[in-house]
Amino acid sequence: MIRDILYQSAGNSFILVGSFVAVTLLIFNILDEKTNGKMLKIIENNKKLQIYIGTFLGLTPGCGGAIMVVPLYLNKKVSFGTLVATFIATMGDAAFVLMVGKPKIFIYLLIISGTVAIVTGLIIDKFKIGQNLLINLSPAKDDTIKIEYKPIENFLKNYAYIIFIILSLIGFYLGVNELFQNNIDHLYFLGVVGTIYSIIYTILNKIIDTSFEEKIKNKWIKLGIHISKETAFVISWVFVAFFLYNILIYFLGGENILKDILNNNKAIVILISIFIGLIPGCGPQILLTTLYLNGTIPFAALMANAICNDGDALFPLLALNRKASVYVTLYNLIPAFIVGYSLYFIE
């Protein structure tokens, strides 16, 4: 039984989520390349539009939009209200999972998050909150151990991303066929291969020195590597989320039992979702989004988590200005509680 759960979780992670994430990232990154940084110039030069542009950047799936705003804030190019609005709007990599699983709900979430982000940002700037935060640009020491191993570095530089893109295109083809309810059982093992490759690829990128990426001049190769790394990371966490969820269901004795437990404790579930949102990174948020897609937590809990979670964007701010990271988290919490429990009583 455990083997079947592993097989299904791995296949679904790559075919139903990962391949679509890869295509979405490709579209967004090509658009970013074509604009050639014009969005950053616009946000710097238009003080009155900063909060709205920051919110838009935060709403783009993934963490890239929010990460772009962090150095602008640290260099006093944008206001603290803009930073908070961007972080409130950011859902991180969990946005990809929701976008693929329930696109209509994803649109609703964007509208609510965007509105809350703009209103909160405007209030913060109106009352000049956070203006006296000290800016300390000395980065924290990086204690991550990186291994120099030339054969693997060469593989990561020249071949790994190509293999990943090929697997993703195959997965996308299978995913589209699955959506149109065509039988893909005889090719399902390719999804499992894709997930295993994604996990290995993610681990290698964590432990091997990848400083060679900075020396790559071809922007399309850089783009391919970036998309592959980002998507492989998402797939790895989606697999963990799917597997843990299916294991939980197996030991509980069925989805209905889990739904009954959570339905009887919805108020606590929203509180737990908010505190999960405080955890930096996208992994825990992907797990929570998976619970929502399986109908085990209410939309109010998902919405509260989306407002207070910052994905990977909190890491650079945490490294460069811990005080600002604490404040931005605090001002994310307030609307998360208000919106989460408001929706809870409405639901």
Secondary structure, DSSP 8 states (H G I E B T S, - for coil): -HHHHHHHHHHHIIIIIIHHHHHHHHHHHHHHHHHTTHHHHHHHH-GGGHHHHHHHHHHSSBSHHHHHHHHHHHTTSS-HHHHHHHHHH--BTHHHHHHHH-HHHHHHHHHHHHHHHHHHHHHHHHTTTTTT--------------B--HHHHHHIIIIIHHHHHHHHHHHHHHHHHHHTT---GGGTHHHHHHHHHHHHHHHHHHHB--GGGGG---HHHHHHHHHHHHHHHHHHHHHHHHHHHHHHHHHHTSHHHHHHHHHTTHHHHHHHHHHHHTSSSSHHHHHHHHHHHTTSS-HHHHHHHHHH--GGGHHHHHHH-HHHHHHHHHHHHHHHHHHHHHHHHH-
